[in-house]
Amino acid sequence: MIDLVITLTFTVVMLVFMAFPAMKIVDLIETKITFSETMHNVMLIGTTILLSLLIGLFLKFA
């Protein structure tokens, strides 16, 4: 249980720092595939959360 709490704490902190890389990744994908503004926002939020979770897991277990 404590591992989950520590991982989520690291993840929440990294949300702010992962916003810029997520924007760049989504913009790179958008150059290859065109999609709506709503889909762009969903992909941006999803990518930010995914990157933050990956970094949080890395910080906990590495």
N, C-alpha and C positions, 0 to 999 in steps of 0.2 A: 504493500500500500504506500509506503513512504517513497518507493522508487517512482511510482506514478505521480505523486505530488511534486517531487523534485523535477521530474521530466516536464510536467506541465508548467512549473514555475519558470524553468529555462525557456520553454516555448513562448510563454506570454512576454517575456523580456525581449526575445528575438523578433517578435512581430514587427516592431518599429524598424529594426535594422534590415529586415528582409523585404520591405515594401519596394525599395528601388530595384534590387535584382529581379523581383517578380515583374515589375513594370517592363524591364528590358526583355525578359523572357517572353512575355505576352506580346510585346511589340515585334519581336523576332518571328513569332508564330504568325502574327497578323500579316506580315509581309508575304508569307507563303499562302495563307488561307484567309479569305475575307469573311467576316462574321459581324453580327449586329452589335450595337453598343451594349445591350444587356448581356450578351454572351461574353463580351470583352470584360465587363465588370465582374461577372461570375468567375471567369478564368483568372482574373487578377486576384480576387479574394482567395480563391482556392489555391492558387500557386503560392501566395503569401503564407497561408496556413500550412501548406505542405512543406515549404522550405523551412519555416520556423520549427515545425515538428521534427524534421530531419536534423536540424542543428541542435535542438534540445536533446534528442536521443544521442547524438554524437557527444555532446558535452557531458551527459550522464554516464555513458558506458565506455567512452574512450579513455 
